[in-house]
């Protein structure tokens, strides 16, 4: 809907400070959970029996990939704030 000046009556930009802070907090929590999983999977690898070590290592690498993705998402959100 347009207002009398030709602009939109309702803002459509959802990157207000409130939403931005929520997104950053959620991204940080996601990254922390992923980093914690990396530590858990590494310990599982160290404790694994020889026959299960390849699977434990694969689970560790998958956790590293998830942590990297979460860190990338978080960095993108924080760099948008700085811009």
Beta strands, then each sheet from edge to edge (+ up, - down):
end
